[in-house]
């Protein structure tokens, strides 16, 4: 059953009038001077009123390794940069609606193979260079270049040719029609970059967005300041935003309660919700996403290269207990790498039910003599650390001893994701259109399947929704049967914020902090 994703617990606090500032007045005749002060306040009261607040502190769980979303897989990069520092042709909103951003209009051929975009004229990058169709062509060709590390490289590999008939027109000619293109072009991996800046974008980002990087205190925070050269700068209410990095759940809650943090999207505060919901000082937003939390398994390592062992691990896991332990009950069980509400979703949970006896039998069939010794590397996110402990305890009951290794985020990205140096790990994949990861060569979970690759080619070549959904159902069943990973749950995200902050996202089809939409009431 789906949790009530649309539920919003929003306690708005009445606006409090600003208190006049205090005045330090020298001398001893305070009785006489108090009358003068009162008269001055009466005459100049409006001048002493506090201006409307234009700064904000927003917190995140993880610090990104860099600020170029085309060069790394960490979703924390996009949380800071997308729609703030960098812009894309299209923009995805909280309700999944898609509007133009750098593109003011577009048309598509009936077969969805030819897409023509009209760019907004007069757009400039932070360094003063003009944005044009040449910038788009460069960005998309760079994304598919041999040396590219863009995690959505397959999206751009589907572009056969890019035409630029004039400075404000871009024509994308695709190999296969793509009904998801507008959504994909609104993701962080599709940012339009200024060619001369790409070598240093990870530390000195140059985009066309409404904010620029002011400072990065490594291990602590990133500060963005409004860029007055942006075409819509007059509509951007927040002059400066500091993004703090707080991974510990208790510290997250404490920062909100103390007022040190104004907004915390995707906060680990499920156990503390009552104290926020019961106060007029806060608003609580509970929303959904297309994220998938999984127990990833290294399909290249023995004995995990044996599907019977992977199925045994999956059978040993009680998803509901994991959701309680990792997310305090805020999640929906899944049986494949797809979530309820996504086009073509089918329920595959019964393909790998929780069954300890079955788990022991599968290990025996695979020739495993208990105990099987494995390691589990866990990133610092609370759901991973807490969920990993629950899973390790469940695996121990069927004869699998798991040694837990807690690693920092940079270590996880380099060691697990980059070098594939792991047996098991718990991670949430937050991108909504990433089922093609199973067809990616040398991906971190090491899955290779000619059957899946052929099926994925059919899906990419199909634009009719009904037929495409049938093929997606087959794909879900295939990766569930082969237990590429143990698919655990669809997270339900919690945002806690000061009640006076407006413009927050509830549902999160993408991990984005759209700062230009935020303001103080």
N, C-alpha and C positions, 0 to 999 in steps of 0.2 A: 504494500500500500504506500502511496506517495504521502509524504508529510505535507502539511498545509503550507506550501512554498509561498503562496501569495500573501500569507499573514504578515501584517506590519504592525508592530507595537511602537507607536509613535506618540510620545508624551511631549507635547509642545509647551514650553515654558513661556509665560507672558513676558513680553519685552520689558526689561527693567530700565528705567531712566538712568542716564549717566549721572554720577554724583560729582558736584563741582570739586575742583582740586583744592587742596589746602594751601594757605599762604603763610609763609614765615614772616612775621612783622617785628622789626627791632623796636626796642624801647620799652619803658615800664608803664606807660599810660594806656594800658590795654582797654580800660573801661571806656575812655573817650574814643579810642581808635576803633573799637568794635562797632560804634555807630557809623563811622566812615566806611568800614568794611562792608557793613550791611547795605549801605547806600550804593557802594560800588557794585556789589553783587546784583542789586536790583537793576542798576543801569546797564551793566555789562554781562548779565547772566548768560545770554546766548553765546557770547564769545568764549565763556569758560566751559561750555558744554563739551563733552568728549566727542571727538569725531567717530564716525562709524568704523568699527573694527575692520581692518583689511589685511590681517595676517592670520595664519592658521598653522597648527601643528597636527600633522597626520602621522600615524604610526603604521609600520609594516612588520611582519614577523621576520623576514629574511632580508639581508643586504645583498644586492646584485653584485656579480663579479665585475661588471662593467656597465656602460650605458649605451651600448650599441646592440639593439635587439636583433640585428641581422647576423650577429656573430656568436651568439650564445643561446642556450636552451632554457635558461632560468626565467621563469615567469616574472620574477621580481624586476627584471629589466623593463618590461612593458609597464609594470605598475607605476614606475616613475616616469617613463619617457613617452608612452603612447598618448597622442593628442595633446601633450603638454610641451615637450621639446621637439618632437617630430610629428609630421602629419602624413596622412595616407590619402589615396584618391577618394575613398569612401569612409564613412564613419558608422560604426556599430553602436547602437544605444542599448540601455539597460533592458528594454523590452524586445531586443533583437531587431528592431527596425533599422533599416539602412538608409542613410542620407548621403548627399555629396559633401565632401570636405575640400580637397584640392580640385576635385572634379565637380563642376557645377551642373553637368548633365551627361547622359550617356544613352546609347542605343545599342541593341544587340540583334544579330541576325536570327532568323527562326531556328537555326540549328545550334545556336549559342556558340558558334565558332569565331565569329567576328564581333568584337566589341569596340565601339568608337566613343572615346571620352573627350569632352570639351573641358579644358582647364580654366580655372579662375584667372583672369588676366591680372597682371601687376603684382603677383605674389613674389616675395623675396625671402631668401634665407637669412639667418642671423648675421652672416658676414657680409650682407649687402648684395650678394649675387642673385640674379633673377632666376626664378623657377620656371621651367619651360618643358615642352614635350621632350626635349633632349635630356633633361634631368630624369624624367620618368623612364625613358629608354635606357639610360645608363644604369639606373637603380635596378631595373628588372633583369637586365643582362648580367649585371654584377651578381645578382642573387643566384643565377644558375651557372656561373663560371666554375671551372674545374676546381679552383681553390676555395670556393664558397663553402662556408660552414652554416649557412642559413638552414634552420631546421625545417622550413617549408620549401625546400629547394624543388621538390616535385611539382609544386604549384606553378613555378616559373619554367620548369622544364617542359610543361605542356604548351608554352608559347612558341609557336613555330616562327613567327616573324613580328617585329614591331615597326609600324610605319609612323612617321611624323610629318604629315603633309604641311603643317605650319606650326608655329611656336606654341599654339594653344590647343592642338589636336593630337591625340594619340590613338592609334588603331592597333589593338591586340588581335593577332590572327592565331587561333589556337589549333592544336592538333586534334583535340577532342573537345566537344561542346562541354561547358562547365556551368551547371546551374548554381553552383556555390561561389562563383567567382567574386561577386560583389561583396560577400561576407569576407572572403579570404583577402581581398584587397583592402579591407579595413583593419586587418590584424597588424601587429607590430613588425612582423617579418616583411611587410610590404611598404615600409616607410620610404618616402622619396628623399634621397640624400643629395647633398651638394658634393660633386665629384672630388673637389680638392680637400674635403674634410674627412674622407672615409678612413684614412690611416690613423686618425686620432679621435674618432667619434666615441670610442669606449671611455675616454677620460675627459675629452673636451668636445662634447656633442654640439654639432651645428645642424640645426633643423630649420623648419619654417613655422614652428608652433608658437603659441602665445607666451611661453616661458623660456627662460634661458637658465643654464646652470650658474648659480652664484658661488656655491661652495660645496665641497664633499669632504666631510670629516670621517675618514675611514674608520669603520667599526662603530660609528655613532649615528650619523645623519647625512642627508643631502638637503641642500637649500636651493629652491628655485625662485627666481624673481621675474616679475611680469616684464615682457618685452614690449616696449612702447612702439616698436616698429611693426608690430603685427596689425594686419588689416582690421581686426576686431578688438584691438586693445582697449578701446573705450568701454567695451561691454564686459571686460574681465574685471571682476570685483576684488579679487585677492591680489594684493601687491607682492606678497612674499609668502611662500609655503615651505615649512621645514618638515621633512619626512624622517622620522626617527625609526631606528631598527631595534625592536624589542622581541626577543624570541621566547622568553620565559612567560608562561601563562599568568603566574601570580604577579609578575612585574607589569604585564599588560593591563591587568585589572587595576592595580595600584596607580598606574599612570593616568588612567581614565578618572578614577575616583578623586585623585588629587588635583585634577584640572591641568596637569602637565601636558596631556594629549587631548586635542579637541575631537578628533575623528580616528576610529580604529576599524577599518574594513577587515572582514575575515578574522576577527579577534577570537581568541580561545577563552571565551567568557561564559560558556554554557552553564557552568556550575554557579555563576554569580549573577545570572540574569535578573533574579528577583530584586536585587538591590538597585539595579538600573531601571527596571520596569516600574518600580514603585516610587521613582523620583521624577519630579517635573524637570529636573536639570538635564535629563538624558532622553534620547530617542533610541529605540532598538529596532533595527530592520532585519528581518529574517527572510532570506531569499534563496533561490535555486541557481543552479549552474549546469553546465554539461561536463563537469569534472568527473573523473573516475579515479578512486583510490584503489590501488592494487598492491598485492605482494608480488613484485617482479622476481622472476627466477632466471638465472643465467642458463639458457638452453644449450650453451656450448660446453658447459662444465659437467663432468661426470659426477654423480649419476643423474644429474638433472637433464641430461640429454635423452634420458629414457622417459617417454610419456607416462609410463606407469608410475614412476616416482613423482612426477609433477602432479598427477591425478591423486596420488596418495596424500601429498601435502595439502592439496585443495580439499580433499574429503575430511581431513583432520580439523579444518577450520570452521568454526561457528561464526558466520558473518554477523549475526545479531549481537553476539558477545563482543566482537571486535568494534562494532559501532558504539556500543555502550562504553567500552574502555577507551577508544580512541577519540570519540566525538561526543561523549555524553548523550548518546541517543539521537543526535542530529545527523541523520543520514538514511538513505534508502538502499537496501541490499540489491546488488546486481549480479548477473551470472555470466556476463561477457563484457567486452570493452565498449559498451554502449549504455545509454541511460534512458529511463522512462521520459517520454516527451520528445525524443529525437525522432526524425522521420525514419520510418521503417523499423522502429524498435520492436523486438519480441522478447518475451520472458524466457531466459535460458537457465534460470537458477536450478531447475530440476536436473540439468545435465551433470551437475557436480554438487550433489547434496552433502550436507554434513553427516558423515557416517564413519565413526572411528573403526568399526570392524572392517569396513571396506578399505580403509586406509592401511590397516595392518596386512590385509590380504594382498593388496597391490604391491606393497613393499616385498612381501614374500615372493610374489610372482616375478618381481624384478631381480630376485636373488640377493636382496639386501638382508644382512643379518644385523638386527638391532644391537646397539644403538647406531643410527646413522648420524654422523657428526657434520654439521653445517655451520656456516657463519652468516650473520645477518647484519649488514651495515645500515645504520639508521641516520638520516639527516636530522638537523635540530628542530624541525617543526614538531609541535606538541602531538599532533595526530600520529606522526610516524613513531616517535619515541614511546608514546603510550600504547599505540596499536601493536607495535613490535613486541612489547612485553606480553601482551595478551596472546598473540600468535605463538610466541615461543613456548608459553605454558601449554597451549593446546597441542602443539607438535610433540612435546615431551610425553604426552599421554599415549602416543602411538609408536614411541620408540625413536623419535628424531630429536637429538640434542642440538640445540641452537645456541651458539656463542654470539652474544650481541656485542657489536662494536659501534659505539656512538661516534659519529664523525661530524665535523663542521661542514657547512654548505659548500665551501670551495673544495673541500676534500671529496665530498660526494660527487660534485660535478666532474672533477678530474679523474678520481679513482673508479667510481661506479659507472657514471654515464660515459666518461671518455675512454678509460682503459679497460672497462668491463672486468675489473678486479673485485669480484664479489660472487657470492652464492645467491643470497636473498636480500631484498630491500623493500621497504614500504615507501610508496611515493604516490602523490596525486598528480595525474595528468589533467591539466585544466583546459587545454585547447579543445574546442567543440568539434573540429573537423580533422581529427588526426588518426582515423582508423587506418589510413595508409601506412602508418608506422610499421605494420606487420609485413609490408612489402619493401621496407627500406633495407638496403644491403648494409651489413655491419652495424645494425642498430644495437643498442646496449643490451637488449635481452636475448640477442643471438638467435632469433627465430628465422629459419629459412624454409620456405614451402613453395614448391612449384605450383601446387594446387591453389594456394591462396593468391599467388602472384597472377595466375590466369584469371581467377575470379575478380581480383581487383582491377585488372585491365578491362574486364567487361563492365564493371561498375563505372569506371571513368569514361567509358565510351557510350554510356546510356544516359539520356537526358529526360526520358519519360518517367515521371515520378512513380507510377505504379510498378513499372518493371524494375526501376532502380531500387525501390523498397524491397522487392522480392529478393534481389541479389544481395542487398544489405542483410537481410534475414539469414541467408546462407552463410555470409561472412561471419556473422555473430555466432552461429552454430559451430562453424569450423574452428574458430579460435577458442571456443569454450570446450569442445571435444578434445582438442589438443593441449588444453591447459597450459597455454603459453605463459600465462601468469595466473595467480589466484585473484579473480576480480572480486573486490570486497563490497564497496558501496559508493553511491553517489552522495557527495557531501552536501549539507545544507549550511550556507554561510551566514554568519552573524556579524552585523555591523553595529557598533555602539558609538554614539556621538553626542556632543553637546546639542541640546534641543533647539538651539538657535541657528544651527548650520543647515543651510538649504542646498538642494541640488545633488544629494547623495544617490548613488545607485542602490537599488534593492536587489533585483536579480542580476546575475553576473555572467552573461554569455562569454565575456572576455574578462580577464583580470586587468581592470583599468581603474585609475583614479583620475577622473576627468575634472581637473582643477578649475578650468574656465567656467564650469557650470556651477561651482560652489560659491556660496556667499554667506554672510551673516545676516540674520533677520533683524 
